Amino acid sequence: MSMSDIRFESAGIEIAAHLYIPDTPAPGPHPALVVGHPGTGVKEQTSGTYARRMADHGFVTLAFDAAHQGESGGLPRGLEDPAQRVEDFKAAVSYLVTREDVDAERIGLLGICASGGYSLAATGGDHRVRAVATVCTADPSRQFRLGADGGQDPAVFQALLGAAASARTAGARGQDPGVMTMFPQTAAQAGALGGEHGVEGFEYYCTSRGEHERSAKFLAWESIDRLASYDAFFAVPLIGPRPMLQIVGERAVTSWMAVEAHQRATGPKELHWIEGASHVDLYDKKEYIDPAVDKLADFFTTHLGATS
């Protein structure tokens, strides 16, 4: 396959992306996939891994950095804006439909973690998307409000909203609003805060396992109140009759979110469990990615066709 750096606009913000073109000879334009990264991630991490693997199966794939993050434009840096994230997916589709090597009638979305939730929302509102799949689905709004496992004390999010309000006031007064730090200093501290899920996140984003210089270690505080009023699963009933696949780790503490999205779906749907995998295992561990990619390739080949 070949990879190229490309740029396109999303609501006036320049988005940076990697475009992967399969080497497979094709009688006509290829089916294509837009691949979104987890929260705080970048296209060089797990979304790039899945984009390359799916290109090996004959799909043109586009892995992008969300607006305000990675190499993409947008201020403030580190902003997690759900509405913009959904727009980024739609803008990526708009870019793909202009390419002669892409079949505009065979475009799908693939979202990982936070982008899993956002890709479902984008698909619900964009009929150009013919099929959607997710890996370890998460809705950042639910995760911040309720915790990764769904059992968080409501006081935690209320405290975050208080900090976000103070930051907005500081900014209005010309002061530095500061940022919300996403990771502690050590894996032990991550475990004390978030258990095994916290440790795994730290190990992926903050060690040589998956760390990248542009992967965000913070969020702009105004992300919090934007997340407070958003529901990534609201549009899930609009996806049907288009097909929806969710791939979930058997041990993932976040799996309740995928179950909720599955229950809301009205069209063809599947919740596929990867035996023994946690949430973060599906980011980079070959023994779990391999069966996930096999399932994704089968799903998208069935519903979009493929050139391999």
N, C-alpha and C positions, 0 to 999 in steps of 0.2 A: 504494500500500500504506500501511498504518498501522503505527506502531511504538509499543510501550508497554514501560515498565520493569516487570518482575515479579520476584517472589521465591518460592523454594521451598526445602525442606530436603533436605539430603543427609547422611545419618548424623548428624543433629543440628546440622549447620552450615548457616547461611543462604547460599543461592546467589543471586547477582544475575544477571539475564539480560535480554536484549532480545527481545521477541516481535514478529515481523513477520506481519501479516495481509494476504493479497493482496486487491486490489480486485476481482478477477474474481468475478462472480456465480456462485454454485454452487447446484445443486439439493439439496445435502446437505453434510455435514461434509467438510472438506478433508483431503487427505493431509498429513502433517507430517514435518519433519526437525529433528533436534537437530544443531547445528553446534558443534564444539569447536575451540578455538584452539591455536596452537603453544605450545611451552614458553616461558615468560616472557611470552607474549602476553596480550591482553585482548580482550573482545568488540567493542571499538570499532575493532579493526584488521582483519586479513584474514578472520577468521571472520564478522565483521559484513558485510564486503563480499560474501562468498559467501551469507550468509543473505538479504541484500537481493535479490541476483540470483536466487536460487531462489524467493523469494516472488513475483518478477515472472513466474515460470513456474507459479504457481498453488498453491504449497505454503505452508502455515503453517510458519514457521521460528523456531527458538529458538536464539539464540547466547548462551552463558553464560560467566561467569568461573569458572574452577576454584576449588574451596575453597582457602583460604589465599592467594588471589591476587586482583588487581583489586579490584572492589567487594564481592566475596564475603567472608564471615566466615572464621574459623579462625585459630588461633595454633599455632605461630609463623608469622609472615608469610613468604612466599616458600618455603613448604614444597612440594616436589614429591613427593607421595605417590602412587605408581602405583595402589594399591588404592583410595584415595579418589577419584582421577581417574576410574576405571572406575565407581565408585559414583555419581559426579556425572552421568555419562551416563544411568545407569539411573534416577536420581531425576528427571532431566529428562523421561524417557519417562513416569514415573509422574505428573508434572505434566500432560503433554499428554493422557493418557488421561482426565483429569477434565474436559476442556474440551468443551463441546457443539459447538464449531465444528471439532473435530478428529475424524477417523475413527480410532478406536483400533486398527482392523485394518490401517491403512495408515500406519505410522510407520517411518521410516528414520533412520539415523545418517550424518553426514558429518563426518569428522575431518580436520584439516589438520596436517601435520607430526607433532608428538608426539601430538596427539589422533587422528591416523590410527592409530597403534599402539593407543591406548587404546580407540578406537571398535571396532576388531576384537575386542579382548578383551571389551568389553561386549556386543557382538553374540553372541559365542560362548556367553555365559552367560545371555542374556535372549531368550526366544522371542517376546516382544512386538515385537522389531525384525524387520521383514520384509525389509529390504535394507540393505546398508552400502556406502558409498563413501568413499574417502580421496583426499586430494591431497597429494603428496610425503610418503608414509608414512615415519614415523620411529618407532623404539622408543627412548625416552630411555635405557633401561638399556643397550641395545647401543651407543648413541652414546657414552655416558660410558665404558663398558668398553673399547670397540674403536675409538672415534673415528668422525667423520662418514664417513670413507672406508673404515672397517673395518680399517685398517692401523696403528692406534696401538700404540706400545710398551706392553706390559702394566704396566711400571713406573709409567706415568702414573696409571693408576687405583689402583694400590696406594698411591701417594703421596696421592691424594685420600681413600682410605679411612683412611690414617693421620691426615690433617687432620680428618676427620669424627670419628674416635675421640677425638682431643685436644679437639675442641669439646664432645663429650658429657661428657668429664671436667670441663672447665671449667664447664659448666652445672651439673653435679652438685655442684660446690664453691661454687656461688653466684656464679661469675664470668661475665662476658660471653663467650658462645661465639663471637661474631663471625659473619660470613656469608661465603659464597663469591661473590666478584665474578664476574659473567658476561661482562662486556665490558671491554676495555682502554680506554685514554684516546683512542687515535687509530685511524683506519682502517689506517694502516701497521702498527701494532702488532697489529691484528686479522689482517692478512695474514701477518705473520711467524708467528703462532700457528696460524692455520687456513687459510692460502691464500685462494683466491678465495671459498670458502664463508664463511670468517671475515669477509672484507671485506664481503660482501653482507649478512651478518647484522648487522654494525655499522651499515651504511648504512641498513638498514631500521629497526632498533630505537633507534638513537642519533642520527639526524639527522631533519630535517623530512620526509624521505621517508615514514616510518611511525611515528615516535616518539609515544608517548602517556605522559602523566604517571603513569598507574597500571601501565604495563607494567614488569615487574620487571627490575631490573638486577642482581639477586643471588638466590641460593638459600640457604635455611637449610641448614647443614652436614649435618643429619641426613637430608636428601634423599639424600645419596650412598649411605649404607649401605642405605637402603630400595630404591634403584634396583639395588643390587648383587645382590639375590636375586630380582628380578622378571623375568618374560619375557612381554612383551605379546603375543607370537605363540603362546603355549602353547594358547590356546583356539581358534585359527583353524580347526583341523579340525572343530570343533563348529558352525561357521557353516553348512555345507552341510546341507540342500539349498537354503538361502537364498542369493541371489546376492550377489556381492562384486565391486566395481570398484575398481581403484586407478589414479589418474592421476599420472603421473610425468614430470618434466622430463627431456628427452633428455640434458642435460648435468649432471644432479644427481649430486653425489658420493655422496649418500645412497641412490641407487637400488637398491643391493644389498639393502637392507632390504626394499623392496617386492618384489623378486624372491624373497627368502626366504619372505615371507608368502604370495606367490602360489603357491609350490611346496607350501606346507603346506595350502592350501585343498582341500576335498573336493567342493564343490558348484560351481555355475556361477560362473565367475571370468573376469575380464579385466584385463590389464595394459595400460593405454593410455598411449602416449608422446606428449608434446607436443614437437614439433620445435623445437630451438634453445633450449629453456627450461632454466634452472638450477633448483635447489631454491627459492630465494627469489624468483625471477622469478614463480612461481605465487602469490605472496602478493598482488601489487598491480599487475603490469604488464598492461595491457589486452590487448595482442596475444597474451598467453598465457592470461589468465583467460577471454577470450571463448570460445576453443575448449574449454577445460576445462568451463565452464558449459554449453555446448551438449551436451557428452558427458554431464554429470551430469543435465541435464534429460531427455535421452533415456533414460538408465538408470532414473531414478526414475519417470518417466512410464510406462515399460514395466512396471515391477515394483510400483509403488504406485498408478498412475493419477494423473491431474491434472485440475484444473478449468479449465485454460486451453484 
